[in-house]
Amino acid sequence: MGKKATKAADNMYYLARSEAAESNSELNSREKAAEIIGIDRTRLARIELDTIAPYPEEVKAMSEAYNTPELCNAYCARECPIGKDSVREVTIDDFDRLALKVLGSLKDIDGLRTSLIAISEDGVIDESERPAFQEILDSLEKISTNAKALQLWAIKNIRIK
């Protein structure tokens, strides 16, 4: 990109467009990017300057145009009124690092299975079982987050949907 927009320097939409412009020079200009996305140039400017919030369909269009599937995840985790409470933001690392994170989070899957079976035998989670149940939930969240990061990496890098 020619000039860096200093007022938008920390904006995730601006940063995504800047990164995408490294491999697609059409995205260097806000005008062309807005045309590709299908929104008005001034609206894109206001989104990148944090003066307005984008609509979900605009985030989806930016994500597709910029090849940044993590943009949708970040929007859901940070801005969506529903997603903020239920979506965890993930970071896309290199493939080898992501693969190790997934494998690491799965290493105790047999222990989780055994613990869940023991807790669920009587159909009730009593007070003494709550800490173990919370550990299961925490482990499942870690597995889910790592799996989502690997999935986003695949969408971004090898176009697997």
C-alpha positions, 0 to 999 in steps of 0.5 A: 500500500502506498501510504499507511493510514495512521488513524486506522493503524490498529483497525483489524479491517484495515490491517486485513486489507493491508496484508491482502494488498501484499499479494493483490495490488488492487487492494492497495486503494480503498476505492478498488477494495470497496468496489471488490467488496461491494460497498461504498468507499466512504463506508469502507473508510469509516469502518477502517477508521472505527467510526462505524461498525460493519454489518456481518455481511460486509465482514464476510465480503471483506474476509472473502476478498482479502482471504482472511477467514480469521476476520469473521472469527474476530468479528464474532468474538469481538463485535457481534452481540451474540458471539462475544459471549460464545465465540473464542477468538483464535490465532492462525499460526504456522501449520506445524505449530497448529498441528502440534497444538491440536495434538497436544490438546488431544493427548489426554482424550482417553482420560477425559472420556473416562472421567466423563463416563464416571461423572455421567453414570448416575445422571447427576453432577454432584458438588464433588464432581464439579471440579472434574467436570469443569476440567473436562469443559476447559479441555474441550474448549481448548480442543475446539479452539485449536481445531478452529484455528487449524480449520481457518488455516486450511481455509486461508492457505489451501482453500478447504471449506 
